Amino acid sequence: MMRYDLTRLPLVKPLLKSRWPQFILTALLLAGFVFAILAGLAGTPVGSRNFGIVFVWIAWWAALMLIAIPLFGRGWCSICPIPAPGEWLQRGAVLGPQESSNDFSRSSATEVATTNVRRGLGLGKRWPNRLRNIWLQNAVFVLVALFSAVVLTQPRVTALVLAALLFIALGASLVFERRAFCRYLCPVGGFIGLYAQLAPVEVRVKDLALCAAHTAKTCYTGSAAGYGCPWQVFPGSLVKNTYCGMCVECLRTCPHDNIALNLRAFGADLEAPAGRKLDEAFKAFIMLGAAVTYSAVLLGPWAALKSAAYAIGTPAWGAYTAAFLLLIFVLLPGAFWIAVRIGTVFSRSGASTRRMFVSLAYALVPLGLAAWIAFSLAFVFANLSYVWPALSDPLGWGWNLLGTAHLAWRPYLTGVTPALQAVVLLGGLTWASATARRIAAEGLPPHAATLQSLPVILYCLLVTLALLGLLVA
C-alpha cells in the first residue's frame, strides 16, 4: 500500500520537532477546559446558554467526530488538555526534558540509562498486567453513557464529569508511569483509538532493520531530546493507530531520523491481521450500540424513552439501563456471533468461530464511525446556533461581549441533513461489507470467503436500516 512521508515536506518536520505549537494548543485547550468546568459550576443552569454544555457537547463534539477522528485519528490525543497537568508534574517540566546528573528514565520493561533526564513527581509504578487491555476503558465509557442524557444537558453535571476526568488523570500520572490514564482509562480515548484505524495518517518506523539494530531504543526509553513514548508503545512494533497518541516524541528522540508521519489510504489498519483482540471487538459493539441508543433517545420521537433516560434512579431509568446493557453486551454481539457461526458452517471453512468473531468484528469499525457521523450531523446542525449566544454570554449572566447574545436558535442545513446522513450510512455499509469480505479472504479461498462474510454483511445491512429508520425516516 502506498504511503507518503509528510516529514519530507520542508516545514513539517521542524514544526513537529518543536514543542511550542503542541504546547500552545494544549495550554489554550486546558484554559478552555477549566473555563468549561467553572461555567458549569457558576454559570446558568440552562444548558443551551452555558459555555460548558455548548462548547463541549456541540462545538468540540462536532470537531472531534466530523473532522478530527476521520481525518487525523488520534491527533486530538496529542493536544488533549486532560492529561497535561499530570504529565507536566510527572515529567518535572512543561516543555522538553531537563537534564540532571546520574539519573535514569524508567522503562516499563526494564531500567535503561538514558542520558541523564531528570524525573518529576510520581511513583512511576507499572500498570497492572491483568489490566493491560481496554476492558476497564470499555466499562468507564458504558458508565458515562448510562448517564449521558443528564451529562449532555445539565451544566453542573458536565462540570463534575470534566473535573473528575481531570483529577483522575492527574492521580494516574502521579501513581503510574507515562500516560496510563490515556491508555487504559479514558472513555474518549477508547473510541478515538478504535476509529483511528480508519484515519489516513499514521506514525510509523521507516526502516524496521535500522530500528532493530538500534539497541538504545530511545524512541521508547527517552533521551535528552525527548521523552520515552508516553503511550508505552515501541514504534518499531506499531501495526495500527489504536494505541499511538501521535505525540511525536519518538520523532524527537530517534537519532537516526527513522520515524515517519505517513499519509496513507483510509482504513489501512483494517488490512493488518495482527493485533486483533476481543476487548477491541467489544468496543466496536459498545460504540455501535451507543450510537443506536443516542439516536433513539436524543433524536427519536419517543417521549417515554427520553424521560426514562433522564430520570436517573427511578424504575424507568433502571429499565432503560437494563435495555442498554442488554443491547451492547448481549443482543448485538450475540446476533453477530450467530452470523459468524452461520458463515462458518456454510463456508465449511473449519475456522474457529471465536477467532472469526474477533476478526470480523473489525468490519464494524467503519460502520460504527458512519453511525456516529450520521448522528452527529443531525445533533450538531440542530444545535450549532447555540454557539453564538454562548460566545457573547458564556455564563448566562446577561453579558453581550460580541453582540450575538440575543441571536435566536435555528437549525442549520435541515434540507440536506437527511441526504447527508443517508450517504454516510450507506458509505459505512459499503466499507464494512468490503472489509468483512477482505478479512474472511485472509485464510479462505474466494468462494468460501464470500459465504463466510455474507451473514456478517446482512448483519451490517440490518443495523444500517435501523439507523436509517431512526435518523433519516
Protein Blocks (a to p, Z undefined) as FASTA:
>chain_A
ZZddfklpmklmmmmmpmklmmmmmmmmmmmmmmmmmmmmmmcfblklgfklmmmmmmmm
mmmmmmmmmmnommmmmmcfklmmmmmmmnopablcdddehiadddfkbccdehhiacde
djhiacdfklnccklmmmmmmmmmmmmmmmmmmmklmmmmmmmmmmmmmmmmmmmgcjlk
lmmmmmklmmmmmmmmmpcbdcddfblmlmmmmmnlmmlnopfkbccdfklpafklpcbf
klmgolommmmmmmnlpaccddddehklmmpmghpafklmmmmmmmmmmmmmmmmmmmmm
blklmmmmmmghiaklmmmmmmmmmmmmmmmmmmmmmmmmmmmmmnonopafklmmmmmm
mmmmmmmmmmmmmmmmmmmmmmmmmmmmmmmmmnonopafkopmmpccddehklmmmmmm
mmmmmmmmmmmmmmmmmmmmmmpcfklmmmmmmmmmmmmmmmmmmmmmmmmZZ
